[in-house]
Amino acid sequence: MPVWEHWNALTGPARRDAWREADARHLALPDSVDGSQRAALRIPYFSGPLSVPEYASYRLSEQSVHAWDVEVAVDSA
């Protein structure tokens, strides 16, 4: 099943929960490698390969904006 078909078939709360789970897995990845591997790691990004600290700064800015979107989009209050 293509990604968007799967995503669109989920209810709002199920989307939020799936996002939280995927986000937690994603954030755990840099910690899953040792220090020397992390220093050599380059993460593909639209602007080109990034080091872990560079990627973390991009990720933080995106997280700051879009985590709120996900959380409140399905909150009836």
PDB file of N, CA, C and O in Angstrom, chain B, residues numbered from 101:
ATOM      1  N   MET B 101       0.854  -1.172   0.000  1.00  0.00           N
ATOM      2  CA  MET B 101       0.000   0.000   0.000  1.00  0.00           C
ATOM      3  C   MET B 101       0.903   1.240   0.000  1.00  0.00           C
ATOM      4  O   MET B 101       1.776   1.372   0.857  1.00  0.00           O
ATOM      5  N   PRO B 102       0.696   2.126  -0.941  1.00  0.00           N
ATOM      6  CA  PRO B 102       1.495   3.361  -0.945  1.00  0.00           C
ATOM      7  C   PRO B 102       1.341   4.130   0.370  1.00  0.00           C
ATOM      8  O   PRO B 102       0.307   4.049   1.033  1.00  0.00           O
ATOM      9  N   VAL B 103       2.356   4.855   0.722  1.00  0.00           N
ATOM     10  CA  VAL B 103       2.407   5.547   2.007  1.00  0.00           C
ATOM     11  C   VAL B 103       1.191   6.434   2.233  1.00  0.00           C
ATOM     12  O   VAL B 103       0.565   6.370   3.291  1.00  0.00           O
ATOM     13  N   TRP B 104       0.851   7.259   1.248  1.00  0.00           N
ATOM     14  CA  TRP B 104      -0.243   8.206   1.471  1.00  0.00           C
ATOM     15  C   TRP B 104      -1.590   7.510   1.586  1.00  0.00           C
ATOM     16  O   TRP B 104      -2.456   7.989   2.318  1.00  0.00           O
ATOM     17  N   GLU B 105      -1.797   6.400   0.890  1.00  0.00           N
ATOM     18  CA  GLU B 105      -3.048   5.660   1.047  1.00  0.00           C
ATOM     19  C   GLU B 105      -3.170   5.126   2.465  1.00  0.00           C
ATOM     20  O   GLU B 105      -4.234   5.197   3.081  1.00  0.00           O
ATOM     21  N   HIS B 106      -2.077   4.597   2.969  1.00  0.00           N
ATOM     22  CA  HIS B 106      -2.073   4.095   4.349  1.00  0.00           C
ATOM     23  C   HIS B 106      -2.343   5.242   5.322  1.00  0.00           C
ATOM     24  O   HIS B 106      -3.196   5.125   6.202  1.00  0.00           O
ATOM     25  N   TRP B 107      -1.626   6.332   5.164  1.00  0.00           N
ATOM     26  CA  TRP B 107      -1.741   7.481   6.067  1.00  0.00           C
ATOM     27  C   TRP B 107      -3.160   8.057   6.032  1.00  0.00           C
ATOM     28  O   TRP B 107      -3.740   8.336   7.081  1.00  0.00           O
ATOM     29  N   ASN B 108      -3.710   8.232   4.851  1.00  0.00           N
ATOM     30  CA  ASN B 108      -5.038   8.814   4.698  1.00  0.00           C
ATOM     31  C   ASN B 108      -6.137   7.906   5.246  1.00  0.00           C
ATOM     32  O   ASN B 108      -7.215   8.388   5.592  1.00  0.00           O
ATOM     33  N   ALA B 109      -5.884   6.617   5.329  1.00  0.00           N
ATOM     34  CA  ALA B 109      -6.875   5.683   5.862  1.00  0.00           C
ATOM     35  C   ALA B 109      -6.943   5.711   7.385  1.00  0.00           C
ATOM     36  O   ALA B 109      -7.894   5.188   7.966  1.00  0.00           O
ATOM     37  N   LEU B 110      -5.950   6.312   8.043  1.00  0.00           N
ATOM     38  CA  LEU B 110      -5.927   6.376   9.505  1.00  0.00           C
ATOM     39  C   LEU B 110      -6.850   7.479  10.014  1.00  0.00           C
ATOM     40  O   LEU B 110      -7.061   8.486   9.338  1.00  0.00           O
ATOM     41  N   THR B 111      -7.392   7.282  11.196  1.00  0.00           N
ATOM     42  CA  THR B 111      -8.148   8.351  11.856  1.00  0.00           C
ATOM     43  C   THR B 111      -7.158   9.399  12.362  1.00  0.00           C
ATOM     44  O   THR B 111      -5.956   9.141  12.419  1.00  0.00           O
ATOM     45  N   GLY B 112      -7.650  10.564  12.725  1.00  0.00           N
ATOM     46  CA  GLY B 112      -6.782  11.613  13.252  1.00  0.00           C
ATOM     47  C   GLY B 112      -5.942  11.161  14.428  1.00  0.00           C
ATOM     48  O   GLY B 112      -4.723  11.327  14.409  1.00  0.00           O
ATOM     49  N   PRO B 113      -6.571  10.584  15.468  1.00  0.00           N
ATOM     50  CA  PRO B 113      -5.761  10.114  16.602  1.00  0.00           C
ATOM     51  C   PRO B 113      -4.755   9.022  16.211  1.00  0.00           C
ATOM     52  O   PRO B 113      -3.649   8.981  16.750  1.00  0.00           O
ATOM     53  N   ALA B 114      -5.128   8.156  15.295  1.00  0.00           N
ATOM     54  CA  ALA B 114      -4.199   7.105  14.852  1.00  0.00           C
ATOM     55  C   ALA B 114      -3.023   7.719  14.097  1.00  0.00           C
ATOM     56  O   ALA B 114      -1.894   7.245  14.226  1.00  0.00           O
ATOM     57  N   ARG B 115      -3.272   8.768  13.310  1.00  0.00           N
ATOM     58  CA  ARG B 115      -2.175   9.471  12.630  1.00  0.00           C
ATOM     59  C   ARG B 115      -1.229  10.083  13.649  1.00  0.00           C
ATOM     60  O   ARG B 115      -0.009   9.953  13.540  1.00  0.00           O
ATOM     61  N   ARG B 116      -1.808  10.754  14.646  1.00  0.00           N
ATOM     62  CA  ARG B 116      -0.977  11.373  15.684  1.00  0.00           C
ATOM     63  C   ARG B 116      -0.131  10.319  16.379  1.00  0.00           C
ATOM     64  O   ARG B 116       1.065  10.527  16.581  1.00  0.00           O
ATOM     65  N   ASP B 117      -0.730   9.187  16.748  1.00  0.00           N
ATOM     66  CA  ASP B 117       0.002   8.131  17.444  1.00  0.00           C
ATOM     67  C   ASP B 117       1.087   7.525  16.554  1.00  0.00           C
ATOM     68  O   ASP B 117       2.188   7.235  17.023  1.00  0.00           O
ATOM     69  N   ALA B 118       0.777   7.335  15.270  1.00  0.00           N
ATOM     70  CA  ALA B 118       1.771   6.800  14.334  1.00  0.00           C
ATOM     71  C   ALA B 118       2.923   7.784  14.168  1.00  0.00           C
ATOM     72  O   ALA B 118       4.083   7.382  14.083  1.00  0.00           O
ATOM     73  N   TRP B 119       2.596   9.081  14.121  1.00  0.00           N
ATOM     74  CA  TRP B 119       3.643  10.099  14.014  1.00  0.00           C
ATOM     75  C   TRP B 119       4.531  10.067  15.251  1.00  0.00           C
ATOM     76  O   TRP B 119       5.756  10.115  15.139  1.00  0.00           O
ATOM     77  N   ARG B 120       3.921   9.985  16.428  1.00  0.00           N
ATOM     78  CA  ARG B 120       4.715   9.951  17.669  1.00  0.00           C
ATOM     79  C   ARG B 120       5.661   8.761  17.679  1.00  0.00           C
ATOM     80  O   ARG B 120       6.827   8.893  18.054  1.00  0.00           O
ATOM     81  N   GLU B 121       5.163   7.600  17.267  1.00  0.00           N
ATOM     82  CA  GLU B 121       5.990   6.387  17.253  1.00  0.00           C
ATOM     83  C   GLU B 121       7.133   6.533  16.242  1.00  0.00           C
ATOM     84  O   GLU B 121       8.284   6.231  16.557  1.00  0.00           O
ATOM     85  N   ALA B 122       6.819   6.991  15.040  1.00  0.00           N
ATOM     86  CA  ALA B 122       7.857   7.167  14.019  1.00  0.00           C
ATOM     87  C   ALA B 122       8.872   8.214  14.456  1.00  0.00           C
ATOM     88  O   ALA B 122      10.071   8.044  14.238  1.00  0.00           O
ATOM     89  N   ASP B 123       8.406   9.283  15.063  1.00  0.00           N
ATOM     90  CA  ASP B 123       9.298  10.337  15.528  1.00  0.00           C
ATOM     91  C   ASP B 123      10.248   9.819  16.599  1.00  0.00           C
ATOM     92  O   ASP B 123      11.436  10.141  16.580  1.00  0.00           O
ATOM     93  N   ALA B 124       9.745   9.028  17.522  1.00  0.00           N
ATOM     94  CA  ALA B 124      10.597   8.460  18.575  1.00  0.00           C
ATOM     95  C   ALA B 124      11.669   7.543  17.978  1.00  0.00           C
ATOM     96  O   ALA B 124      12.829   7.588  18.388  1.00  0.00           O
ATOM     97  N   ARG B 125      11.276   6.714  17.013  1.00  0.00           N
ATOM     98  CA  ARG B 125      12.264   5.841  16.350  1.00  0.00           C
ATOM     99  C   ARG B 125      13.306   6.674  15.619  1.00  0.00           C
ATOM    100  O   ARG B 125      14.502   6.390  15.680  1.00  0.00           O
ATOM    101  N   HIS B 126      12.840   7.697  14.935  1.00  0.00           N
ATOM    102  CA  HIS B 126      13.728   8.563  14.166  1.00  0.00           C
ATOM    103  C   HIS B 126      14.748   9.248  15.081  1.00  0.00           C
ATOM    104  O   HIS B 126      15.939   9.284  14.772  1.00  0.00           O
ATOM    105  N   LEU B 127      14.278   9.787  16.202  1.00  0.00           N
ATOM    106  CA  LEU B 127      15.166  10.494  17.117  1.00  0.00           C
ATOM    107  C   LEU B 127      16.151   9.564  17.820  1.00  0.00           C
ATOM    108  O   LEU B 127      17.207  10.011  18.267  1.00  0.00           O
ATOM    109  N   ALA B 128      15.824   8.292  17.921  1.00  0.00           N
ATOM    110  CA  ALA B 128      16.713   7.328  18.571  1.00  0.00           C
ATOM    111  C   ALA B 128      17.856   6.878  17.656  1.00  0.00           C
ATOM    112  O   ALA B 128      18.855   6.345  18.140  1.00  0.00           O
ATOM    113  N   LEU B 129      17.725   7.083  16.366  1.00  0.00           N
ATOM    114  CA  LEU B 129      18.739   6.575  15.435  1.00  0.00           C
ATOM    115  C   LEU B 129      20.149   7.094  15.695  1.00  0.00           C
ATOM    116  O   LEU B 129      21.073   6.282  15.743  1.00  0.00           O
ATOM    117  N   PRO B 130      20.371   8.400  15.867  1.00  0.00           N
ATOM    118  CA  PRO B 130      21.750   8.849  16.109  1.00  0.00           C
ATOM    119  C   PRO B 130      22.366   8.248  17.384  1.00  0.00           C
ATOM    120  O   PRO B 130      23.578   8.047  17.452  1.00  0.00           O
ATOM    121  N   ASP B 131      21.537   7.966  18.378  1.00  0.00           N
ATOM    122  CA  ASP B 131      22.048   7.369  19.612  1.00  0.00           C
ATOM    123  C   ASP B 131      22.328   5.880  19.469  1.00  0.00           C
ATOM    124  O   ASP B 131      22.925   5.273  20.358  1.00  0.00           O
ATOM    125  N   SER B 132      21.904   5.289  18.360  1.00  0.00           N
ATOM    126  CA  SER B 132      22.083   3.846  18.181  1.00  0.00           C
ATOM    127  C   SER B 132      23.466   3.496  17.636  1.00  0.00           C
ATOM    128  O   SER B 132      23.797   2.318  17.498  1.00  0.00           O
ATOM    129  N   VAL B 133      24.269   4.501  17.329  1.00  0.00           N
ATOM    130  CA  VAL B 133      25.638   4.262  16.856  1.00  0.00           C
ATOM    131  C   VAL B 133      26.619   4.845  17.862  1.00  0.00           C
ATOM    132  O   VAL B 133      26.284   5.772  18.599  1.00  0.00           O
ATOM    133  N   ASP B 134      27.834   4.299  17.890  1.00  0.00           N
ATOM    134  CA  ASP B 134      28.811   4.807  18.858  1.00  0.00           C
ATOM    135  C   ASP B 134      29.385   6.149  18.395  1.00  0.00           C
ATOM    136  O   ASP B 134      29.122   6.597  17.278  1.00  0.00           O
ATOM    137  N   GLY B 135      30.159   6.773  19.255  1.00  0.00           N
ATOM    138  CA  GLY B 135      30.671   8.121  19.002  1.00  0.00           C
ATOM    139  C   GLY B 135      31.464   8.262  17.717  1.00  0.00           C
ATOM    140  O   GLY B 135      31.285   9.238  16.990  1.00  0.00           O
ATOM    141  N   SER B 136      32.336   7.312  17.421  1.00  0.00           N
ATOM    142  CA  SER B 136      33.138   7.427  16.198  1.00  0.00           C
ATOM    143  C   SER B 136      32.270   7.244  14.951  1.00  0.00           C
ATOM    144  O   SER B 136      32.475   7.922  13.944  1.00  0.00           O
ATOM    145  N   GLN B 137      31.313   6.338  15.021  1.00  0.00           N
ATOM    146  CA  GLN B 137      30.389   6.172  13.900  1.00  0.00           C
ATOM    147  C   GLN B 137      29.543   7.438  13.722  1.00  0.00           C
ATOM    148  O   GLN B 137      29.308   7.882  12.598  1.00  0.00           O
ATOM    149  N   ARG B 138      29.095   8.004  14.826  1.00  0.00           N
ATOM    150  CA  ARG B 138      28.278   9.210  14.774  1.00  0.00           C
ATOM    151  C   ARG B 138      29.073  10.366  14.158  1.00  0.00           C
ATOM    152  O   ARG B 138      28.525  11.161  13.394  1.00  0.00           O
ATOM    153  N   ALA B 139      30.363  10.457  14.490  1.00  0.00           N
ATOM    154  CA  ALA B 139      31.195  11.529  13.944  1.00  0.00           C
ATOM    155  C   ALA B 139      31.353  11.394  12.430  1.00  0.00           C
ATOM    156  O   ALA B 139      31.473  12.397  11.726  1.00  0.00           O
ATOM    157  N   ALA B 140      31.353  10.170  11.934  1.00  0.00           N
ATOM    158  CA  ALA B 140      31.509   9.934  10.496  1.00  0.00           C
ATOM    159  C   ALA B 140      30.177   9.920   9.751  1.00  0.00           C
ATOM    160  O   ALA B 140      30.154   9.997   8.523  1.00  0.00           O
ATOM    161  N   LEU B 141      29.093   9.825  10.466  1.00  0.00           N
ATOM    162  CA  LEU B 141      27.771   9.694   9.867  1.00  0.00           C
ATOM    163  C   LEU B 141      27.370  10.960   9.111  1.00  0.00           C
ATOM    164  O   LEU B 141      27.533  12.071   9.616  1.00  0.00           O
ATOM    165  N   ARG B 142      26.850  10.786   7.912  1.00  0.00           N
ATOM    166  CA  ARG B 142      26.296  11.894   7.132  1.00  0.00           C
ATOM    167  C   ARG B 142      24.859  11.519   6.785  1.00  0.00           C
ATOM    168  O   ARG B 142      24.591  10.434   6.269  1.00  0.00           O
ATOM    169  N   ILE B 143      23.948  12.431   7.075  1.00  0.00           N
ATOM    170  CA  ILE B 143      22.524  12.187   6.889  1.00  0.00           C
ATOM    171  C   ILE B 143      22.084  12.902   5.622  1.00  0.00           C
ATOM    172  O   ILE B 143      22.276  14.111   5.496  1.00  0.00           O
ATOM    173  N   PRO B 144      21.491  12.164   4.672  1.00  0.00           N
ATOM    174  CA  PRO B 144      21.020  12.813   3.438  1.00  0.00           C
ATOM    175  C   PRO B 144      19.943  13.845   3.756  1.00  0.00           C
ATOM    176  O   PRO B 144      19.035  13.588   4.546  1.00  0.00           O
ATOM    177  N   TYR B 145      20.056  14.998   3.141  1.00  0.00           N
ATOM    178  CA  TYR B 145      19.092  16.065   3.351  1.00  0.00           C
ATOM    179  C   TYR B 145      18.975  16.830   2.043  1.00  0.00           C
ATOM    180  O   TYR B 145      19.863  16.735   1.196  1.00  0.00           O
ATOM    181  N   PHE B 146      17.905  17.580   1.864  1.00  0.00           N
ATOM    182  CA  PHE B 146      17.711  18.264   0.585  1.00  0.00           C
ATOM    183  C   PHE B 146      18.843  19.232   0.268  1.00  0.00           C
ATOM    184  O   PHE B 146      19.120  19.494  -0.903  1.00  0.00           O
ATOM    185  N   SER B 147      19.498  19.767   1.289  1.00  0.00           N
ATOM    186  CA  SER B 147      20.605  20.699   1.066  1.00  0.00           C
ATOM    187  C   SER B 147      21.942  19.979   0.905  1.00  0.00           C
ATOM    188  O   SER B 147      22.962  20.618   0.645  1.00  0.00           O
ATOM    189  N   GLY B 148      21.946  18.665   1.056  1.00  0.00           N
ATOM    190  CA  GLY B 148      23.161  17.864   0.941  1.00  0.00           C
ATOM    191  C   GLY B 148      23.408  17.103   2.226  1.00  0.00           C
ATOM    192  O   GLY B 148      22.691  17.305   3.205  1.00  0.00           O
ATOM    193  N   PRO B 149      24.410  16.229   2.248  1.00  0.00           N
ATOM    194  CA  PRO B 149      24.701  15.430   3.441  1.00  0.00           C
ATOM    195  C   PRO B 149      25.058  16.311   4.639  1.00  0.00           C
ATOM    196  O   PRO B 149      25.824  17.267   4.518  1.00  0.00           O
ATOM    197  N   LEU B 150      24.485  15.969   5.799  1.00  0.00           N
ATOM    198  CA  LEU B 150      24.714  16.748   7.014  1.00  0.00           C
ATOM    199  C   LEU B 150      25.309  15.876   8.105  1.00  0.00           C
ATOM    200  O   LEU B 150      25.022  14.681   8.186  1.00  0.00           O
ATOM    201  N   SER B 151      26.145  16.485   8.948  1.00  0.00           N
ATOM    202  CA  SER B 151      26.625  15.797  10.148  1.00  0.00           C
ATOM    203  C   SER B 151      25.452  15.673  11.123  1.00  0.00           C
ATOM    204  O   SER B 151      24.418  16.310  10.926  1.00  0.00           O
ATOM    205  N   VAL B 152      25.599  14.879  12.149  1.00  0.00           N
ATOM    206  CA  VAL B 152      24.528  14.709  13.133  1.00  0.00           C
ATOM    207  C   VAL B 152      24.180  16.043  13.808  1.00  0.00           C
ATOM    208  O   VAL B 152      22.994  16.357  13.914  1.00  0.00           O
ATOM    209  N   PRO B 153      25.149  16.842  14.268  1.00  0.00           N
ATOM    210  CA  PRO B 153      24.780  18.130  14.868  1.00  0.00           C
ATOM    211  C   PRO B 153      24.078  19.081  13.885  1.00  0.00           C
ATOM    212  O   PRO B 153      23.144  19.789  14.261  1.00  0.00           O
ATOM    213  N   GLU B 154      24.530  19.091  12.638  1.00  0.00           N
ATOM    214  CA  GLU B 154      23.862  19.936  11.640  1.00  0.00           C
ATOM    215  C   GLU B 154      22.425  19.483  11.433  1.00  0.00           C
ATOM    216  O   GLU B 154      21.496  20.291  11.414  1.00  0.00           O
ATOM    217  N   TYR B 155      22.263  18.177  11.280  1.00  0.00           N
ATOM    218  CA  TYR B 155      20.917  17.640  11.078  1.00  0.00           C
ATOM    219  C   TYR B 155      20.038  17.921  12.290  1.00  0.00           C
ATOM    220  O   TYR B 155      18.864  18.257  12.140  1.00  0.00           O
ATOM    221  N   ALA B 156      20.594  17.788  13.482  1.00  0.00           N
ATOM    222  CA  ALA B 156      19.816  18.025  14.706  1.00  0.00           C
ATOM    223  C   ALA B 156      19.294  19.460  14.749  1.00  0.00           C
ATOM    224  O   ALA B 156      18.181  19.694  15.220  1.00  0.00           O
ATOM    225  N   SER B 157      20.069  20.410  14.271  1.00  0.00           N
ATOM    226  CA  SER B 157      19.591  21.795  14.282  1.00  0.00           C
ATOM    227  C   SER B 157      18.441  21.985  13.301  1.00  0.00           C
ATOM    228  O   SER B 157      17.475  22.678  13.618  1.00  0.00           O
ATOM    229  N   TYR B 158      18.524  21.385  12.117  1.00  0.00           N
ATOM    230  CA  TYR B 158      17.395  21.438  11.182  1.00  0.00           C
ATOM    231  C   TYR B 158      16.179  20.740  11.788  1.00  0.00           C
ATOM    232  O   TYR B 158      15.060  21.250  11.728  1.00  0.00           O
ATOM    233  N   ARG B 159      16.415  19.585  12.364  1.00  0.00           N
ATOM    234  CA  ARG B 159      15.338  18.785  12.931  1.00  0.00           C
ATOM    235  C   ARG B 159      14.624  19.538  14.058  1.00  0.00           C
ATOM    236  O   ARG B 159      13.397  19.504  14.150  1.00  0.00           O
ATOM    237  N   LEU B 160      15.387  20.209  14.903  1.00  0.00           N
ATOM    238  CA  LEU B 160      14.796  20.955  16.007  1.00  0.00           C
ATOM    239  C   LEU B 160      13.877  22.057  15.498  1.00  0.00           C
ATOM    240  O   LEU B 160      12.790  22.262  16.038  1.00  0.00           O
ATOM    241  N   SER B 161      14.309  22.761  14.467  1.00  0.00           N
ATOM    242  CA  SER B 161      13.459  23.837  13.948  1.00  0.00           C
ATOM    243  C   SER B 161      12.179  23.276  13.346  1.00  0.00           C
ATOM    244  O   SER B 161      11.108  23.851  13.543  1.00  0.00           O
ATOM    245  N   GLU B 162      12.261  22.180  12.628  1.00  0.00           N
ATOM    246  CA  GLU B 162      11.063  21.551  12.063  1.00  0.00           C
ATOM    247  C   GLU B 162      10.164  21.008  13.172  1.00  0.00           C
ATOM    248  O   GLU B 162       8.944  21.165  13.129  1.00  0.00           O
ATOM    249  N   GLN B 163      10.769  20.383  14.145  1.00  0.00           N
ATOM    250  CA  GLN B 163      10.015  19.810  15.265  1.00  0.00           C
ATOM    251  C   GLN B 163       9.266  20.895  16.027  1.00  0.00           C
ATOM    252  O   GLN B 163       8.119  20.702  16.431  1.00  0.00           O
ATOM    253  N   SER B 164       9.914  22.025  16.220  1.00  0.00           N
ATOM    254  CA  SER B 164       9.294  23.119  16.964  1.00  0.00           C
ATOM    255  C   SER B 164       7.995  23.576  16.327  1.00  0.00           C
ATOM    256  O   SER B 164       7.025  23.883  17.021  1.00  0.00           O
ATOM    257  N   VAL B 165       7.981  23.619  15.025  1.00  0.00           N
ATOM    258  CA  VAL B 165       6.798  24.089  14.311  1.00  0.00           C
ATOM    259  C   VAL B 165       5.768  22.980  14.131  1.00  0.00           C
ATOM    260  O   VAL B 165       4.594  23.164  14.454  1.00  0.00           O
ATOM    261  N   HIS B 166       6.193  21.848  13.626  1.00  0.00           N
ATOM    262  CA  HIS B 166       5.236  20.840  13.176  1.00  0.00           C
ATOM    263  C   HIS B 166       4.750  19.889  14.259  1.00  0.00           C
ATOM    264  O   HIS B 166       3.692  19.282  14.089  1.00  0.00           O
ATOM    265  N   ALA B 167       5.458  19.732  15.341  1.00  0.00           N
ATOM    266  CA  ALA B 167       4.947  18.888  16.432  1.00  0.00           C
ATOM    267  C   ALA B 167       3.660  19.480  16.976  1.00  0.00           C
ATOM    268  O   ALA B 167       2.715  18.753  17.283  1.00  0.00           O
ATOM    269  N   TRP B 168       3.627  20.784  17.094  1.00  0.00           N
ATOM    270  CA  TRP B 168       2.412  21.452  17.563  1.00  0.00           C
ATOM    271  C   TRP B 168       1.270  21.198  16.588  1.00  0.00           C
ATOM    272  O   TRP B 168       0.147  20.924  17.010  1.00  0.00           O
ATOM    273  N   ASP B 169       1.542  21.287  15.295  1.00  0.00           N
ATOM    274  CA  ASP B 169       0.511  21.025  14.279  1.00  0.00           C
ATOM    275  C   ASP B 169      -0.114  19.648  14.486  1.00  0.00           C
ATOM    276  O   ASP B 169      -1.336  19.502  14.473  1.00  0.00           O
ATOM    277  N   VAL B 170       0.730  18.651  14.675  1.00  0.00           N
ATOM    278  CA  VAL B 170       0.251  17.276  14.809  1.00  0.00           C
ATOM    279  C   VAL B 170      -0.557  17.116  16.094  1.00  0.00           C
ATOM    280  O   VAL B 170      -1.615  16.487  16.089  1.00  0.00           O
ATOM    281  N   GLU B 171      -0.073  17.672  17.170  1.00  0.00           N
ATOM    282  CA  GLU B 171      -0.734  17.520  18.455  1.00  0.00           C
ATOM    283  C   GLU B 171      -2.123  18.173  18.486  1.00  0.00           C
ATOM    284  O   GLU B 171      -3.074  17.576  18.989  1.00  0.00           O
ATOM    285  N   VAL B 172      -2.242  19.374  17.961  1.00  0.00           N
ATOM    286  CA  VAL B 172      -3.511  20.093  18.080  1.00  0.00           C
ATOM    287  C   VAL B 172      -4.500  19.783  16.957  1.00  0.00           C
ATOM    288  O   VAL B 172      -5.692  20.060  17.089  1.00  0.00           O
ATOM    289  N   ALA B 173      -4.027  19.226  15.885  1.00  0.00           N
ATOM    290  CA  ALA B 173      -4.919  18.956  14.741  1.00  0.00           C
ATOM    291  C   ALA B 173      -6.047  18.000  15.105  1.00  0.00           C
ATOM    292  O   ALA B 173      -7.134  18.082  14.533  1.00  0.00           O
ATOM    293  N   VAL B 174      -5.806  17.104  16.040  1.00  0.00           N
ATOM    294  CA  VAL B 174      -6.841  16.124  16.391  1.00  0.00           C
ATOM    295  C   VAL B 174      -7.392  16.328  17.808  1.00  0.00           C
ATOM    296  O   VAL B 174      -8.131  15.492  18.327  1.00  0.00           O
ATOM    297  N   ASP B 175      -7.021  17.446  18.414  1.00  0.00           N
ATOM    298  CA  ASP B 175      -7.506  17.758  19.762  1.00  0.00           C
ATOM    299  C   ASP B 175      -8.806  18.545  19.642  1.00  0.00           C
ATOM    300  O   ASP B 175      -8.805  19.673  19.150  1.00  0.00           O
ATOM    301  N   SER B 176      -9.895  17.967  20.081  1.00  0.00           N
ATOM    302  CA  SER B 176     -11.198  18.623  19.943  1.00  0.00           C
ATOM    303  C   SER B 176     -11.327  19.876  20.824  1.00  0.00           C
ATOM    304  O   SER B 176     -12.167  20.735  20.556  1.00  0.00           O
ATOM    305  N   ALA B 177     -10.512  19.980  21.855  1.00  0.00           N
ATOM    306  CA  ALA B 177     -10.560  21.163  22.721  1.00  0.00           C
ATOM    307  C   ALA B 177      -9.877  22.316  22.026  1.00  0.00           C
ATOM    308  O   ALA B 177      -9.803  23.414  22.578  1.00  0.00           O
TER     309      ALA B 177
END
